[in-house]
Amino acid sequence: MYFVDTIDVPGLGNRGYLAGGAHSAVVVDPPRDIDRVITAAARLGVRITHVVETHIHNDYVTGGLELARLTGAAYLVPAAARVAYDRVPVADGDRTRIEDDLVLRALATPGHTPHHTSYVLEEAGRAVAVFTGGSLLIGTVGRPDLVEPGLTGGLARAQYDSAHRLADELPDETRVLPTHGFGSFCSAGHADAGAATTIGHERQVNDALVKDVDTFVAELLAGLDDVPAYYAHMGPANARGPAPVDLTPPRRADAEEIAARLAAGEWVVDLRHRVAFAEGHVAGAVNFEADGQPATYLAWLLPWGKPVTLLAETPAQLADAQRELVRVGIDRPAAAATGSPADWVRPGERPRSFPRATFTDLAAQDDVVTLDVRRDSERHAGHIKGAVHIPLHELRGQLSEIPDGTVWVHCAGGMRAAIAASLLDAAGRDVVAVDDSFDSARAAGLPMARVTPAEARERAGAGAVLVDVREAQEWAEGHAPGAVLAPLSALSAGEPLPESARSRPVIAICRSGKRSREAATLLSARGAEVVDVVGGMRAWAEAGFAVVTESGLPAVTESGASGEE
């Protein structure tokens, strides 16, 4: 009877796997800290005979090469991957015997990378599981844009074909075991971190398997998010062959050394919770709390190769962070210290602090600078009107662009706002960290730049005008009752709003929300009071609100309904 043991790496949103039978096992996409894998194999009483990679990873440093060296296992890597070390090259259809009735079959599944390979685990000739790496994920697929911009379109179509190959060749009951998709930025969409799935289930719900190729590719490419900067270093490191890790405790630093490293322009990273950091910290230190995703965000923001000194409450917190960081190539902290700010500041100096607040507190302020550090994709779903937007990963290089005054910084839940607040504080700015869920912003009464269809209809009933910025043909096929037409193309050419929309609050709407965002930006620059509708006419119709044609008759929506309430 086969087994599969999952090696979770939640800080990076990944999973590796140890799978095998009574005596032998294979490891798929191991993390760099391979002691966890060796411990798991010892607990199960199996010998690691094979280590396999589904692809050359872009988001973390692999432990595969070192694990194979230490255990004497065969190291299987896709044949088309260009690497600088000896390995067993794997091609489509290759079969590797793990035990008498347990075989691993290679299945070429390009898309996430050109050489990507999935591995089907067969027991007595029956496909019981498939290790899909960055190919077929839970409800989505791995993103196709991490190799080379010129290859992205072709790889997106290859992802579609690979997903269909898996679905066509494997039985419905085959377990799907991906490496990415549990919070990883390698995923092209969201996947439930606790979910389990099969080929049969994915056949019913996965975008790559329920949509036609053109729709799938268009939506996949449109939904691609920012790429962490450190990804540029992961692929080359994995192709060269990563060095063994050293997880021994770093050299201890006293207050004088901490101050000297800060003065030299090095990074001093405080791993404590954001509440403790705000209450007191070493001036100039930055906060990447250990309970968040310190590896992802620190590696994303840190100038690559700059020395890092870690400050932690306990040795255990320090050790956990050190383990997280080696997974993304930050191998050895320059120094470290444990304790509290009282231990880390020099005699006669006092820790710095800054206030924390909620969105309700922000709503009570007048004429303050509001800074939104969420990613573009998050902001597009709704944001506070007038807020300055600089995604967290771009903040370090754009501090000078933030207006003067106290900065109230927010994200979606508080963790990234704390990182941003620490960067601003280190730069000498007065800052307030909004430690609150963004869902509370609207309820707090803060003016939103984007509104839901229900809010749009309510505002239209209270005197605002709904301005449809689609083209005339789209308008004629179906629009909201009472809306006026002002195509974005005409507005961009300098034409004014229709007479009925002048000197009135404007609600811009389009098909899906993209053109209305552009129109809102343009009209705001002209001095109009404007918001736009999240999701556009699609969301309007899905909400059950009326849609009429140019003749005034009810329109038939994409779902086949008339759009009447």
N, C-alpha and C positions, 0 to 999 in steps of 0.2 A: 504494500500500500504506500503510495507516494505521500509526501508532505510538502507544504510550502510555509516557510516562516518569514514574516515580513520584518524588514529592518527599516523602521520609520526614521525619517530625518525631517521632522516637522518645521524646524527653523528655515529650511530651504524649500519646503513643500514637495519633498521627494520621498520615494521608497526604493529600497533595494530588496532583494529576495534571496533566501537560502532555500533550496528545494532539492529533494532527493528521495531516497528509499531507506532501507534498513541500515545500510552501511556507507553509502557514498552520497555526495551532494554536489550541486553546482550553485555558484553564487552569480546572481545577475545584477549588474550595475551597482557594485558596492560603493559605499561612501568612503572617504579618505581615511577616517578613523576606523581601521579594520579590526581593532581589538574587539569591538562589539560583535563583528561577524564570527571571529574565532571563538569567542565566548558562547555564542549561540550554537555553533557546531559542536562544541564540547558538551554543552547541555543536552543536545540531542544524540550524542554518541556517534556522530558520522564524520567521515573524512572528506574534506573538500578536495575533489579530484579535478574540477573544472571551474574556471572563472570566465564569465562572458560579458562583453559590452554590447549593448544594442547600437551604440553610436559613440562618436567622440563628443563628449558632453560640453555644452556651452555655459552651463550654470554652476558647475561645481568641479572640484578637482577629484578625480577618481582614485580609489584605493586598489583598483584591480591589479595593476602591475606589481605592487608590493605584496598584495595578498597571494598572488600566484608564486612569487619568489619565495615567500616564507613557507608556504604549504607544499610547494612542488607541483601545484596544479597546472594543467594546461591552460594557457591564456588565449581565449578565442576573441578575435576582433574582426569586424567586417573587412573583407579583403580589399575593398576599394578605399578604405580609410588610410590616409598617408600618415604613418607613424615612424618614429626613429628607433624603435626597439623590436626585438624578436617577439613574434607572437604566432599563433596558429590562425592563418587567414581563413575566414568563413565566407562561403558563397551560397547563393540561393539553393536550397534543396539539400545542403550538407546535413548529415545525421551524425550525432555524437551520442554514444551509449554511456549512460550514467550508471545503470545497473542492468541486470539481465532483462527485465521487462520495462525499463525506463530509458527513453530516448529523447534527445533534444534535437528538433528539426529546425533549421534556419529558413526563414521566409523573408525575402527581400521586400521591405516596405519603405521605400524612399518617400521623402516629404519633409520631415523634420530636418533631416540632412540628406544629401544625395545618396549616402551609403547606408542609411538606416536599415537595420535588420531586426526583425522580431524572431522570437524563439518559441516554438510549439513544444510543450511537454507532453509526450505520448506515453501512456501506460498500457502495455499489452496491445499496442497498435491503435489505441483510442486517444484522441486529443482531449486531455483533461484541463489544460491551462495553456495560456499564451502570454508570454512576457512581451508587452508591446512598447516598452520604452517611451519614446515621444511620438509614437504613431497614433493608434486608436486609444484615446483616453476615456474617462468616464463622462459621457455626454458631449465630448468635444474631441479635438485633436491637438497635437503639439504644433506650436507656431512654426511657420515656414520661412521666417525672415531673419534667422540668426546666423546664416552662413555668409551670404553675399547678396546685396540688394538686387543685383541683376538676375539672381536665380529665384527670387521670392515668388513671382507669378507661376513659374513652372513647378516649383516645389509645392505650391498650394494645390495645384491640380494633381500632382503626384500623391499628396495626402489623401485626396478624395479616392483616387484609384487604389491606394494601399488599404484604406479602410474597407473598400468594397471587396478587395481580394481576401482580406481576413474574414469578412462576413460570408463570402461565397464558399470559401474552402473549409471553414471550421463549423462543427456542429453547434447548435444553439446553446447547449449546456456547457460549452467550454468557458472556463473562468478567464476573465480579462484582467491582467495584472500589469498596469502601466507603472513607469518610473515617475513620470511627471503628472501634475494635475491636482495636487492637494494643497495649492497655494503657491506653486512654482510659477515664476514669470515665463517659464518655457511653455506653459499651457496657453492655448489660444482662447480659452473660455474658463468658466468657473466649474469646478467639480467638488462634490461633497467629500470632505476629507475622510469621513467614516464610511463611505459607501463601498459596497461590493457589487460587482456586475458580471454579466456573461455576454457572450456574443449575441444570444437571442434578445436580451434586454437592449443592448446597444442598437440592434437592428431596428428597434421600435422608436428609440429616443435620440440617437446620436445625429447631430446635424449633418455629418458627412454621409449618413445612410438614409436620411429621410428627405433630403433636398436634392434638386437637380444640380449638376456640376457647376453651372454658371452662377446660380443663386448662392450656392455654398461658397464658391471662391470669392465672389463679390463681398459677401458678408464677412467672410474670414479676414480678408484683407482690410476691410473697413474697420474691423474691430480690434486690430492689432494695437497693443499698448506700448508704452515706453520700454526700452531695453536697458536693464541695469548696466552701468558703464563697465563694471568689472567683468562682464561676460566676454569682453574683448580679450581678456587674458586667460580665460579658462581653456578654450579650445587649444591654443598653442601649448599650454602647460601639459595638457593631456596627450597631445601628439608627441611632445618631446619625451615624456615619461616622468611622472611626478616623483620627487624624492620622498624617502620615508619621513614620517612625521615625528616630531619631538614634542610630547605633551608634558614634559617635566615642568615644574613651577618656574616662572620667570624670576629673574633677579629682582630683589626687593628694592624699592626706591623710597627715600625719605623725603621730607617736605622740601629740602633744598634742591634735591635733584628734580622733583616734580616742577618746581618753579623754573629751574634752569632749562628743562626741556620745553616748557611753554615759551620761555623767552627766545629759544632757538627756532620757534615756529613749528615744533612738533605737535602732534595731537595727543592730548590726554583725555581718555574716554572714561567717563563715570558710568558704571553699569547698574547703579541702583535704580529703584523705581522712580518714575518721574515726579511723584509727590515729594519723596525725600530729596531729590535733586533740587526742586524748586525752593524748598525750605532752606537749603544751604549747600553750597558746593564751592570747589576751588575756582577762583576767577580764571576764566579762559578755558576751563574744561567743557567738553561737550557730552551730552547725555544720550546714550543708546542703551535703553534698559534691557537687562538680561532676559526678562520675561517676554520680550517682544520678538523681533527678528533682527538681532544685533548684527549677525553676519551679513545679511542681505543689505541692510541700509548703511552700515559702516563701510562695507566694501564698495557700495555704490557711490558714497560721498567722499571717501578718503582719497586724496591724491595717491595714485598707485605707487607703492614702495615707500611712502613716508613712514617713519618710525611711529609706533603707537605705544603709549603707556596706559595700562588698564588700572582702574580704581574700582574695588569691589567691597561689599560689606563683609563677605566671608571668603575663605579659601575655596569653598565648594562653588560659590558663584563665579569666582575667578576661573576655576578649572572648567566649568561648563562653558563659559564664554570662549576660553582658549580652544576648546574642542570645536565649537561652532566656527571659529575663525579659520582654523586650518582647512576646513572644508572648502573655503573659497580662496585659499592661497595666502592668507595672512598668517605666516608660519610661526614666527617667534615675536611676542611683544618685546619692545626694547627694555621695559621694566614694568613693575606692578606694585601695588600696595593694597592692603585690606584695612578695614576699619571704618572711619567716618571722617568728615571734613576736618574735624578738630585735630585729627592725626596727620592731615595732608597739607595744612597751611603752616607757614613759618611763624615763629614767635612774633607777636605784635600785629599779625594780620588776622582778618576776620573773613569767614566764608561769605560769598555773595548769595543773593536770593532774588527771586522775582515772584509776583503773584500769579495765582491760578484763578480761573473764572469759568462761568457757564455761558451759554448763549443768551440766557435771560439777563445776565450781567451786561453782556455786550449790547443787547437791545436798549439798555438804559443809558448808553453813552451817546454823546454828541461829538461829531467832528473828530473821530479817532481813525487811525489807519487800521483797516482790517486786511489781514493777509491770509489767503487761502493757499495751502501748500499741497493740496490733493493733486492727483494726476489729471491730465486733460479729460480722460474718459469719465472720471468721477464728476468733474466740474460740469461737463456737458449735460449731466442728468439733473442739474440744479445747483445754483450758487447764490450767494448773497449779493444783492445789487450793489455795485460800487466797490466790491472787494478787489484788492490787488491780487493777481494770481501769478504765483511763481511755484511750480512744482518743487517739492522738497529736494529732489535730486539736482535741480538747477540753482538752488538758493545760494550756495556758496559763491558762485560766480556772479550773482546778481544782487548782492546786498546793497550796492550803491544805488540801485533803482527803486528802492523802497522809500516812499516819501518820509519827510521828517515827522517827528512826533512819536508818541507811544504806540507801539505796534501790538495789536491784538491778533494773535496768530491761531488759526484753527486748521484741523484736518477733518477726517471722518469720525474719529473716536478719541483722539487725545494723544496717542503715542507719537505720531509724526509731528504734531504740533509741539510736543515737548522737545524733540530733536531740533526743530527749527528755532524754538525759543532759546535753546542753549547756544545755537550758532549766533543768533542775534545778540544775546547777552554777552557772549565772548567777544563780539565785535563792538561792544560798548553801547548798544541800543537799549532803550527802555522798552520792556516787553511784558505782555500778559499772555500766558498760555491758556487757551480755551480748552479745558479738559472736559469735553462733553461730546455726546453723539450728535452728528450733524442733523439727524432726524428731529432734534429739538429746536433747530434754528427757526423753522417755519412757525412752530407752535409758540416760540418766544416773541413772535411779531416782527421779526427782522424782514425787511423787504427782499423778496426773492426776484432774481432776474429771469427765472423760468418758472412757469406755472403749469399745473396739471390741467387737463381738459375741463374738469369740474370747476376749478378756480377760474379758468378763462371764461366759461359760460356765466359764472356768477359776476365777474367783473364787467362782462359785456352787458349784462342786465342792469348794471349800476352806472352806466354811462360811458364805459370804454368802448372802443370800436375794434372789431376783429378784422385784421387786415391779412388777406390770403396772398402770399408772395409767390405762389406757383405761376406757371404760364397759363395763358387763356384756355388752352385745350384741356388742361388738367382741371381748371376751375369749372369748365362747362360740364365735365363728367361727374362732378359732385363736390359740393362745398357746404360749409356750415351756414344755416339760415342767418341772414342779417350781415354776413361778412361782405367786405368790399375787396375788389381785386386791385392789387398793385404789384405786378411781377418784379421779382428781384432784379431781373435783367434791366427793367426800366428804371428802377430806383438807382441801380449802379451806374446807369447812363446819365444820372442827374435829374430825372423827372421827379416832380414833387408828389406827395401823397395826394390821393383824391380829396376833393374839397370836404367831403363828409368826415374825413379822418384827421383834418387839421385842427390843431388846438384842442385835441382830445387825447386822453390816454390811449395808447395803441397796444394791441395784443397781436403779435405777428404769428402766423401759422403757415406751415407748408405741408409737404407729404409726410415726412418722417422726423423733422426737427433740425436738419442741417442748414437748409437755406434760411429758415426763420432766425437761426442764430446769427447768420451773416447780416440779415436784414436788420435785426435788433441792434447790432453793433453800428451799422451804417446810420440808422435813424437816431440812435443815441448821440452820435457825433454831430448830427444836425440839430440837436437840442430837444428831440421828442422824448416824452415820457413813455417808455416802451418796455414790454416784457415779451417773451415768446413761449410757445406751448411745447412742452416736452413730449416727444413722440408724434407731434403733428396730427394730421388728419387720420392717420392710422390709429393713433391712440384715441382720438375723438370718436371714431366709429366703433372701436372696441369697447368704449365706455357706454355705448348704446345711445349716443346723442344723435339727433336728426342730421341727415345729410341730404341736400337737395341738388337738383341739376339746374342748369341755366334757365330752364323753363319754369322752375319752381316746384317740379314734381320730385317725390322722394327718389333718391339714388340707390342703386344696388351696390353695396359695399363689397370688398374683396371676399368677405366671408359668406356672401350671398344674402345677407340680411339687408333690410331697407335702411337701417340706421335710425329708425324711429324709436322713441322711448317706450 
